[in-house]
């Protein structure tokens, strides 16, 4: 298992969280997504090394920008 934290900019509500959770959850290998609009924190857990580019692209697909912590 590997876990990586990111900071997401632009989230303001539960719908934002849901959008990010759904998009990132589709990244191959991802087993858990924890996201908070209040703090901007995104924690991704996967059963293999996490592909940062794929996670960042998924966040962008949801309409936000992220950086790895």
PDB file of N, CA, C and O in Angstrom:
ATOM      1  N   UNK A   1       0.837  -1.186   0.000  1.00  0.00           N
ATOM      2  CA  UNK A   1       0.000   0.000   0.000  1.00  0.00           C
ATOM      3  C   UNK A   1       0.880   1.246   0.000  1.00  0.00           C
ATOM      4  O   UNK A   1       1.931   1.294   0.638  1.00  0.00           O
ATOM      5  N   UNK A   2       0.425   2.223  -0.717  1.00  0.00           N
ATOM      6  CA  UNK A   2       1.109   3.510  -0.670  1.00  0.00           C
ATOM      7  C   UNK A   2       0.065   4.600  -0.487  1.00  0.00           C
ATOM      8  O   UNK A   2      -1.061   4.492  -0.973  1.00  0.00           O
ATOM      9  N   UNK A   3       0.458   5.651   0.224  1.00  0.00           N
ATOM     10  CA  UNK A   3      -0.441   6.764   0.513  1.00  0.00           C
ATOM     11  C   UNK A   3       0.283   8.067   0.197  1.00  0.00           C
ATOM     12  O   UNK A   3       1.442   8.257   0.567  1.00  0.00           O
ATOM     13  N   UNK A   4      -0.423   8.961  -0.494  1.00  0.00           N
ATOM     14  CA  UNK A   4       0.149  10.259  -0.855  1.00  0.00           C
ATOM     15  C   UNK A   4      -0.868  11.344  -0.537  1.00  0.00           C
ATOM     16  O   UNK A   4      -2.068  11.172  -0.748  1.00  0.00           O
ATOM     17  N   UNK A   5      -0.365  12.469  -0.022  1.00  0.00           N
ATOM     18  CA  UNK A   5      -1.216  13.617   0.297  1.00  0.00           C
ATOM     19  C   UNK A   5      -1.028  14.713  -0.746  1.00  0.00           C
ATOM     20  O   UNK A   5       0.067  14.928  -1.265  1.00  0.00           O
ATOM     21  N   UNK A   6      -2.135  15.399  -1.034  1.00  0.00           N
ATOM     22  CA  UNK A   6      -2.140  16.507  -1.981  1.00  0.00           C
ATOM     23  C   UNK A   6      -2.927  17.662  -1.376  1.00  0.00           C
ATOM     24  O   UNK A   6      -3.741  17.457  -0.476  1.00  0.00           O
ATOM     25  N   UNK A   7      -2.686  18.874  -1.868  1.00  0.00           N
ATOM     26  CA  UNK A   7      -3.504  20.035  -1.542  1.00  0.00           C
ATOM     27  C   UNK A   7      -4.272  20.409  -2.799  1.00  0.00           C
ATOM     28  O   UNK A   7      -3.688  20.570  -3.870  1.00  0.00           O
ATOM     29  N   UNK A   8      -5.582  20.545  -2.663  1.00  0.00           N
ATOM     30  CA  UNK A   8      -6.448  20.865  -3.790  1.00  0.00           C
ATOM     31  C   UNK A   8      -6.963  22.286  -3.619  1.00  0.00           C
ATOM     32  O   UNK A   8      -7.437  22.651  -2.543  1.00  0.00           O
ATOM     33  N   UNK A   9      -6.872  23.083  -4.666  1.00  0.00           N
ATOM     34  CA  UNK A   9      -7.351  24.470  -4.628  1.00  0.00           C
ATOM     35  C   UNK A   9      -8.700  24.574  -5.316  1.00  0.00           C
ATOM     36  O   UNK A   9      -8.929  23.971  -6.365  1.00  0.00           O
ATOM     37  N   UNK A  10      -9.591  25.351  -4.707  1.00  0.00           N
ATOM     38  CA  UNK A  10     -10.858  25.669  -5.338  1.00  0.00           C
ATOM     39  C   UNK A  10     -12.075  24.937  -4.808  1.00  0.00           C
ATOM     40  O   UNK A  10     -13.199  25.295  -5.159  1.00  0.00           O
ATOM     41  N   UNK A  11     -11.889  23.922  -3.973  1.00  0.00           N
ATOM     42  CA  UNK A  11     -13.050  23.194  -3.438  1.00  0.00           C
ATOM     43  C   UNK A  11     -13.730  24.036  -2.358  1.00  0.00           C
ATOM     44  O   UNK A  11     -13.067  24.650  -1.522  1.00  0.00           O
ATOM     45  N   UNK A  12     -15.066  24.053  -2.393  1.00  0.00           N
ATOM     46  CA  UNK A  12     -15.792  24.854  -1.410  1.00  0.00           C
ATOM     47  C   UNK A  12     -16.937  24.111  -0.721  1.00  0.00           C
ATOM     48  O   UNK A  12     -17.511  24.623   0.240  1.00  0.00           O
ATOM     49  N   UNK A  13     -17.279  22.902  -1.201  1.00  0.00           N
ATOM     50  CA  UNK A  13     -18.467  22.243  -0.664  1.00  0.00           C
ATOM     51  C   UNK A  13     -18.399  20.725  -0.811  1.00  0.00           C
ATOM     52  O   UNK A  13     -17.438  20.177  -1.351  1.00  0.00           O
ATOM     53  N   UNK A  14     -19.424  20.075  -0.326  1.00  0.00           N
ATOM     54  CA  UNK A  14     -19.509  18.624  -0.414  1.00  0.00           C
ATOM     55  C   UNK A  14     -19.565  18.127  -1.846  1.00  0.00           C
ATOM     56  O   UNK A  14     -19.036  17.058  -2.151  1.00  0.00           O
ATOM     57  N   UNK A  15     -20.197  18.882  -2.724  1.00  0.00           N
ATOM     58  CA  UNK A  15     -20.249  18.482  -4.135  1.00  0.00           C
ATOM     59  C   UNK A  15     -18.843  18.483  -4.732  1.00  0.00           C
ATOM     60  O   UNK A  15     -18.498  17.607  -5.525  1.00  0.00           O
ATOM     61  N   UNK A  16     -18.037  19.467  -4.347  1.00  0.00           N
ATOM     62  CA  UNK A  16     -16.647  19.522  -4.802  1.00  0.00           C
ATOM     63  C   UNK A  16     -15.907  18.265  -4.361  1.00  0.00           C
ATOM     64  O   UNK A  16     -15.203  17.634  -5.149  1.00  0.00           O
ATOM     65  N   UNK A  17     -16.079  17.913  -3.088  1.00  0.00           N
ATOM     66  CA  UNK A  17     -15.443  16.705  -2.554  1.00  0.00           C
ATOM     67  C   UNK A  17     -15.863  15.474  -3.337  1.00  0.00           C
ATOM     68  O   UNK A  17     -15.027  14.642  -3.691  1.00  0.00           O
ATOM     69  N   UNK A  18     -17.147  15.358  -3.607  1.00  0.00           N
ATOM     70  CA  UNK A  18     -17.670  14.207  -4.324  1.00  0.00           C
ATOM     71  C   UNK A  18     -17.072  14.115  -5.730  1.00  0.00           C
ATOM     72  O   UNK A  18     -16.712  13.029  -6.185  1.00  0.00           O
ATOM     73  N   UNK A  19     -16.970  15.240  -6.405  1.00  0.00           N
ATOM     74  CA  UNK A  19     -16.405  15.251  -7.761  1.00  0.00           C
ATOM     75  C   UNK A  19     -14.959  14.774  -7.757  1.00  0.00           C
ATOM     76  O   UNK A  19     -14.570  13.955  -8.591  1.00  0.00           O
ATOM     77  N   UNK A  20     -14.165  15.282  -6.822  1.00  0.00           N
ATOM     78  CA  UNK A  20     -12.762  14.880  -6.731  1.00  0.00           C
ATOM     79  C   UNK A  20     -12.671  13.406  -6.356  1.00  0.00           C
ATOM     80  O   UNK A  20     -11.889  12.662  -6.949  1.00  0.00           O
ATOM     81  N   UNK A  21     -13.463  12.980  -5.377  1.00  0.00           N
ATOM     82  CA  UNK A  21     -13.445  11.580  -4.925  1.00  0.00           C
ATOM     83  C   UNK A  21     -13.769  10.633  -6.085  1.00  0.00           C
ATOM     84  O   UNK A  21     -13.104   9.611  -6.252  1.00  0.00           O
ATOM     85  N   UNK A  22     -14.776  10.965  -6.877  1.00  0.00           N
ATOM     86  CA  UNK A  22     -15.174  10.101  -7.989  1.00  0.00           C
ATOM     87  C   UNK A  22     -14.088  10.019  -9.056  1.00  0.00           C
ATOM     88  O   UNK A  22     -13.764   8.928  -9.526  1.00  0.00           O
ATOM     89  N   UNK A  23     -13.522  11.162  -9.440  1.00  0.00           N
ATOM     90  CA  UNK A  23     -12.507  11.169 -10.500  1.00  0.00           C
ATOM     91  C   UNK A  23     -11.229  10.456 -10.053  1.00  0.00           C
ATOM     92  O   UNK A  23     -10.687   9.631 -10.789  1.00  0.00           O
ATOM     93  N   UNK A  24     -10.752  10.773  -8.852  1.00  0.00           N
ATOM     94  CA  UNK A  24      -9.514  10.158  -8.367  1.00  0.00           C
ATOM     95  C   UNK A  24      -9.733   8.671  -8.098  1.00  0.00           C
ATOM     96  O   UNK A  24      -8.819   7.866  -8.276  1.00  0.00           O
ATOM     97  N   UNK A  25     -10.925   8.309  -7.677  1.00  0.00           N
ATOM     98  CA  UNK A  25     -11.231   6.907  -7.412  1.00  0.00           C
ATOM     99  C   UNK A  25     -11.151   6.025  -8.645  1.00  0.00           C
ATOM    100  O   UNK A  25     -11.055   4.803  -8.527  1.00  0.00           O
ATOM    101  N   UNK A  26     -11.190   6.627  -9.826  1.00  0.00           N
ATOM    102  CA  UNK A  26     -11.099   5.872 -11.075  1.00  0.00           C
ATOM    103  C   UNK A  26      -9.663   5.633 -11.533  1.00  0.00           C
ATOM    104  O   UNK A  26      -9.435   4.901 -12.496  1.00  0.00           O
ATOM    105  N   UNK A  27      -8.696   6.244 -10.853  1.00  0.00           N
ATOM    106  CA  UNK A  27      -7.288   6.041 -11.220  1.00  0.00           C
ATOM    107  C   UNK A  27      -6.916   4.589 -10.889  1.00  0.00           C
ATOM    108  O   UNK A  27      -7.188   4.123  -9.783  1.00  0.00           O
ATOM    109  N   UNK A  28      -6.308   3.882 -11.820  1.00  0.00           N
ATOM    110  CA  UNK A  28      -5.949   2.476 -11.583  1.00  0.00           C
ATOM    111  C   UNK A  28      -5.107   2.297 -10.313  1.00  0.00           C
ATOM    112  O   UNK A  28      -4.129   3.010 -10.091  1.00  0.00           O
ATOM    113  N   UNK A  29      -5.511   1.330  -9.493  1.00  0.00           N
ATOM    114  CA  UNK A  29      -4.789   1.008  -8.275  1.00  0.00           C
ATOM    115  C   UNK A  29      -5.278   1.728  -7.041  1.00  0.00           C
ATOM    116  O   UNK A  29      -4.976   1.308  -5.924  1.00  0.00           O
ATOM    117  N   UNK A  30      -6.040   2.821  -7.214  1.00  0.00           N
ATOM    118  CA  UNK A  30      -6.514   3.585  -6.061  1.00  0.00           C
ATOM    119  C   UNK A  30      -7.558   2.769  -5.298  1.00  0.00           C
ATOM    120  O   UNK A  30      -8.524   2.271  -5.877  1.00  0.00           O
ATOM    121  N   UNK A  31      -7.345   2.644  -3.992  1.00  0.00           N
ATOM    122  CA  UNK A  31      -8.253   1.872  -3.149  1.00  0.00           C
ATOM    123  C   UNK A  31      -9.043   2.736  -2.186  1.00  0.00           C
ATOM    124  O   UNK A  31     -10.084   2.310  -1.685  1.00  0.00           O
ATOM    125  N   UNK A  32      -8.556   3.969  -1.913  1.00  0.00           N
ATOM    126  CA  UNK A  32      -9.269   4.852  -0.989  1.00  0.00           C
ATOM    127  C   UNK A  32      -8.930   6.300  -1.310  1.00  0.00           C
ATOM    128  O   UNK A  32      -7.792   6.633  -1.640  1.00  0.00           O
ATOM    129  N   UNK A  33      -9.949   7.155  -1.204  1.00  0.00           N
ATOM    130  CA  UNK A  33      -9.778   8.585  -1.437  1.00  0.00           C
ATOM    131  C   UNK A  33     -10.445   9.315  -0.284  1.00  0.00           C
ATOM    132  O   UNK A  33     -11.637   9.137  -0.034  1.00  0.00           O
ATOM    133  N   UNK A  34      -9.672  10.139   0.422  1.00  0.00           N
ATOM    134  CA  UNK A  34     -10.207  10.958   1.506  1.00  0.00           C
ATOM    135  C   UNK A  34      -9.967  12.408   1.121  1.00  0.00           C
ATOM    136  O   UNK A  34      -8.829  12.814   0.886  1.00  0.00           O
ATOM    137  N   UNK A  35     -11.036  13.187   1.057  1.00  0.00           N
ATOM    138  CA  UNK A  35     -10.906  14.572   0.600  1.00  0.00           C
ATOM    139  C   UNK A  35     -11.736  15.485   1.487  1.00  0.00           C
ATOM    140  O   UNK A  35     -12.828  15.119   1.922  1.00  0.00           O
ATOM    141  N   UNK A  36     -11.207  16.688   1.755  1.00  0.00           N
ATOM    142  CA  UNK A  36     -11.898  17.659   2.603  1.00  0.00           C
ATOM    143  C   UNK A  36     -11.878  19.025   1.933  1.00  0.00           C
ATOM    144  O   UNK A  36     -10.811  19.583   1.678  1.00  0.00           O
ATOM    145  N   UNK A  37     -13.057  19.558   1.652  1.00  0.00           N
ATOM    146  CA  UNK A  37     -13.151  20.897   1.075  1.00  0.00           C
ATOM    147  C   UNK A  37     -12.727  21.938   2.107  1.00  0.00           C
ATOM    148  O   UNK A  37     -12.176  22.977   1.745  1.00  0.00           O
ATOM    149  N   UNK A  38     -12.973  21.674   3.373  1.00  0.00           N
ATOM    150  CA  UNK A  38     -12.650  22.630   4.431  1.00  0.00           C
ATOM    151  C   UNK A  38     -11.152  22.884   4.533  1.00  0.00           C
ATOM    152  O   UNK A  38     -10.726  24.018   4.753  1.00  0.00           O
ATOM    153  N   UNK A  39     -10.355  21.840   4.375  1.00  0.00           N
ATOM    154  CA  UNK A  39      -8.898  21.974   4.507  1.00  0.00           C
ATOM    155  C   UNK A  39      -8.172  21.949   3.170  1.00  0.00           C
ATOM    156  O   UNK A  39      -7.015  22.360   3.084  1.00  0.00           O
ATOM    157  N   UNK A  40      -8.847  21.467   2.122  1.00  0.00           N
ATOM    158  CA  UNK A  40      -8.219  21.326   0.820  1.00  0.00           C
ATOM    159  C   UNK A  40      -7.333  20.099   0.718  1.00  0.00           C
ATOM    160  O   UNK A  40      -6.598  19.934  -0.255  1.00  0.00           O
ATOM    161  N   UNK A  41      -7.405  19.240   1.724  1.00  0.00           N
ATOM    162  CA  UNK A  41      -6.541  18.066   1.747  1.00  0.00           C
ATOM    163  C   UNK A  41      -7.160  16.891   0.994  1.00  0.00           C
ATOM    164  O   UNK A  41      -8.361  16.635   1.073  1.00  0.00           O
ATOM    165  N   UNK A  42      -6.305  16.194   0.269  1.00  0.00           N
ATOM    166  CA  UNK A  42      -6.682  14.989  -0.465  1.00  0.00           C
ATOM    167  C   UNK A  42      -5.656  13.921  -0.126  1.00  0.00           C
ATOM    168  O   UNK A  42      -4.457  14.122  -0.319  1.00  0.00           O
ATOM    169  N   UNK A  43      -6.124  12.787   0.379  1.00  0.00           N
ATOM    170  CA  UNK A  43      -5.245  11.670   0.676  1.00  0.00           C
ATOM    171  C   UNK A  43      -5.658  10.506  -0.206  1.00  0.00           C
ATOM    172  O   UNK A  43      -6.818  10.097  -0.208  1.00  0.00           O
ATOM    173  N   UNK A  44      -4.703   9.978  -0.952  1.00  0.00           N
ATOM    174  CA  UNK A  44      -4.964   8.891  -1.886  1.00  0.00           C
ATOM    175  C   UNK A  44      -4.180   7.661  -1.428  1.00  0.00           C
ATOM    176  O   UNK A  44      -2.977   7.735  -1.177  1.00  0.00           O
ATOM    177  N   UNK A  45      -4.876   6.539  -1.323  1.00  0.00           N
ATOM    178  CA  UNK A  45      -4.251   5.276  -0.971  1.00  0.00           C
ATOM    179  C   UNK A  45      -4.420   4.328  -2.147  1.00  0.00           C
ATOM    180  O   UNK A  45      -5.484   4.261  -2.763  1.00  0.00           O
ATOM    181  N   UNK A  46      -3.345   3.591  -2.451  1.00  0.00           N
ATOM    182  CA  UNK A  46      -3.383   2.680  -3.592  1.00  0.00           C
ATOM    183  C   UNK A  46      -2.655   1.385  -3.255  1.00  0.00           C
ATOM    184  O   UNK A  46      -1.840   1.330  -2.334  1.00  0.00           O
ATOM    185  N   UNK A  47      -2.968   0.348  -4.019  1.00  0.00           N
ATOM    186  CA  UNK A  47      -2.338  -0.948  -3.808  1.00  0.00           C
ATOM    187  C   UNK A  47      -1.060  -1.102  -4.628  1.00  0.00           C
ATOM    188  O   UNK A  47      -0.506  -2.197  -4.731  1.00  0.00           O
ATOM    189  N   UNK A  48      -0.602  -0.006  -5.205  1.00  0.00           N
ATOM    190  CA  UNK A  48       0.639   0.043  -5.987  1.00  0.00           C
ATOM    191  C   UNK A  48       1.173   1.466  -5.891  1.00  0.00           C
ATOM    192  O   UNK A  48       0.483   2.335  -5.360  1.00  0.00           O
ATOM    193  N   UNK A  49       2.371   1.730  -6.384  1.00  0.00           N
ATOM    194  CA  UNK A  49       2.866   3.112  -6.359  1.00  0.00           C
ATOM    195  C   UNK A  49       1.874   4.047  -7.060  1.00  0.00           C
ATOM    196  O   UNK A  49       1.340   3.731  -8.123  1.00  0.00           O
ATOM    197  N   UNK A  50       1.649   5.180  -6.448  1.00  0.00           N
ATOM    198  CA  UNK A  50       0.655   6.125  -6.961  1.00  0.00           C
ATOM    199  C   UNK A  50       1.242   6.922  -8.123  1.00  0.00           C
ATOM    200  O   UNK A  50       2.351   7.449  -8.037  1.00  0.00           O
ATOM    201  N   UNK A  51       0.481   6.997  -9.203  1.00  0.00           N
ATOM    202  CA  UNK A  51       0.863   7.755 -10.391  1.00  0.00           C
ATOM    203  C   UNK A  51       0.403   9.201 -10.184  1.00  0.00           C
ATOM    204  O   UNK A  51      -0.766   9.528 -10.386  1.00  0.00           O
ATOM    205  N   UNK A  52       1.355  10.069  -9.774  1.00  0.00           N
ATOM    206  CA  UNK A  52       1.010  11.468  -9.510  1.00  0.00           C
ATOM    207  C   UNK A  52       0.344  12.136 -10.698  1.00  0.00           C
ATOM    208  O   UNK A  52      -0.636  12.863 -10.536  1.00  0.00           O
ATOM    209  N   UNK A  53       0.871  11.894 -11.897  1.00  0.00           N
ATOM    210  CA  UNK A  53       0.302  12.529 -13.085  1.00  0.00           C
ATOM    211  C   UNK A  53      -1.159  12.138 -13.271  1.00  0.00           C
ATOM    212  O   UNK A  53      -1.985  12.972 -13.644  1.00  0.00           O
ATOM    213  N   UNK A  54      -1.480  10.871 -13.012  1.00  0.00           N
ATOM    214  CA  UNK A  54      -2.858  10.408 -13.169  1.00  0.00           C
ATOM    215  C   UNK A  54      -3.765  11.035 -12.110  1.00  0.00           C
ATOM    216  O   UNK A  54      -4.900  11.406 -12.410  1.00  0.00           O
ATOM    217  N   UNK A  55      -3.279  11.154 -10.888  1.00  0.00           N
ATOM    218  CA  UNK A  55      -4.076  11.776  -9.821  1.00  0.00           C
ATOM    219  C   UNK A  55      -4.300  13.251 -10.135  1.00  0.00           C
ATOM    220  O   UNK A  55      -5.422  13.745 -10.024  1.00  0.00           O
ATOM    221  N   UNK A  56      -3.247  13.951 -10.521  1.00  0.00           N
ATOM    222  CA  UNK A  56      -3.383  15.376 -10.843  1.00  0.00           C
ATOM    223  C   UNK A  56      -4.311  15.589 -12.034  1.00  0.00           C
ATOM    224  O   UNK A  56      -5.073  16.555 -12.058  1.00  0.00           O
ATOM    225  N   UNK A  57      -4.254  14.701 -13.019  1.00  0.00           N
ATOM    226  CA  UNK A  57      -5.159  14.796 -14.174  1.00  0.00           C
ATOM    227  C   UNK A  57      -6.599  14.542 -13.745  1.00  0.00           C
ATOM    228  O   UNK A  57      -7.516  15.193 -14.246  1.00  0.00           O
ATOM    229  N   UNK A  58      -6.807  13.610 -12.829  1.00  0.00           N
ATOM    230  CA  UNK A  58      -8.160  13.321 -12.338  1.00  0.00           C
ATOM    231  C   UNK A  58      -8.719  14.515 -11.576  1.00  0.00           C
ATOM    232  O   UNK A  58      -9.894  14.853 -11.723  1.00  0.00           O
ATOM    233  N   UNK A  59      -7.884  15.152 -10.765  1.00  0.00           N
ATOM    234  CA  UNK A  59      -8.321  16.360 -10.039  1.00  0.00           C
ATOM    235  C   UNK A  59      -8.671  17.466 -11.038  1.00  0.00           C
ATOM    236  O   UNK A  59      -9.668  18.167 -10.868  1.00  0.00           O
ATOM    237  N   UNK A  60      -7.858  17.618 -12.065  1.00  0.00           N
ATOM    238  CA  UNK A  60      -8.130  18.614 -13.101  1.00  0.00           C
ATOM    239  C   UNK A  60      -9.432  18.307 -13.831  1.00  0.00           C
ATOM    240  O   UNK A  60     -10.193  19.217 -14.160  1.00  0.00           O
ATOM    241  N   UNK A  61      -9.686  17.027 -14.083  1.00  0.00           N
ATOM    242  CA  UNK A  61     -10.934  16.611 -14.736  1.00  0.00           C
ATOM    243  C   UNK A  61     -12.136  17.010 -13.888  1.00  0.00           C
ATOM    244  O   UNK A  61     -13.199  17.336 -14.417  1.00  0.00           O
ATOM    245  N   UNK A  62     -11.961  16.983 -12.562  1.00  0.00           N
ATOM    246  CA  UNK A  62     -13.042  17.396 -11.652  1.00  0.00           C
ATOM    247  C   UNK A  62     -13.173  18.914 -11.598  1.00  0.00           C
ATOM    248  O   UNK A  62     -14.148  19.429 -11.052  1.00  0.00           O
ATOM    249  N   UNK A  63     -12.205  19.635 -12.156  1.00  0.00           N
ATOM    250  CA  UNK A  63     -12.307  21.088 -12.232  1.00  0.00           C
ATOM    251  C   UNK A  63     -11.437  21.837 -11.228  1.00  0.00           C
ATOM    252  O   UNK A  63     -11.680  23.015 -10.966  1.00  0.00           O
ATOM    253  N   UNK A  64     -10.428  21.175 -10.661  1.00  0.00           N
ATOM    254  CA  UNK A  64      -9.603  21.790  -9.626  1.00  0.00           C
ATOM    255  C   UNK A  64      -8.129  21.583  -9.944  1.00  0.00           C
ATOM    256  O   UNK A  64      -7.781  20.857 -10.875  1.00  0.00           O
ATOM    257  N   UNK A  65      -7.272  22.221  -9.167  1.00  0.00           N
ATOM    258  CA  UNK A  65      -5.845  22.013  -9.305  1.00  0.00           C
ATOM    259  C   UNK A  65      -5.305  21.464  -7.997  1.00  0.00           C
ATOM    260  O   UNK A  65      -5.831  21.771  -6.927  1.00  0.00           O
ATOM    261  N   UNK A  66      -4.258  20.653  -8.075  1.00  0.00           N
ATOM    262  CA  UNK A  66      -3.688  20.040  -6.889  1.00  0.00           C
ATOM    263  C   UNK A  66      -2.171  20.027  -6.978  1.00  0.00           C
ATOM    264  O   UNK A  66      -1.595  20.060  -8.065  1.00  0.00           O
ATOM    265  N   UNK A  67      -1.542  19.977  -5.824  1.00  0.00           N
ATOM    266  CA  UNK A  67      -0.102  19.795  -5.732  1.00  0.00           C
ATOM    267  C   UNK A  67       0.185  18.743  -4.675  1.00  0.00           C
ATOM    268  O   UNK A  67      -0.514  18.645  -3.667  1.00  0.00           O
ATOM    269  N   UNK A  68       1.216  17.964  -4.920  1.00  0.00           N
ATOM    270  CA  UNK A  68       1.602  16.941  -3.950  1.00  0.00           C
ATOM    271  C   UNK A  68       2.240  17.605  -2.746  1.00  0.00           C
ATOM    272  O   UNK A  68       3.016  18.550  -2.890  1.00  0.00           O
ATOM    273  N   UNK A  69       1.916  17.113  -1.559  1.00  0.00           N
ATOM    274  CA  UNK A  69       2.468  17.693  -0.327  1.00  0.00           C
ATOM    275  C   UNK A  69       3.793  17.033  -0.043  1.00  0.00           C
ATOM    276  O   UNK A  69       4.446  17.361   0.948  1.00  0.00           O
TER     277      UNK A  69
END
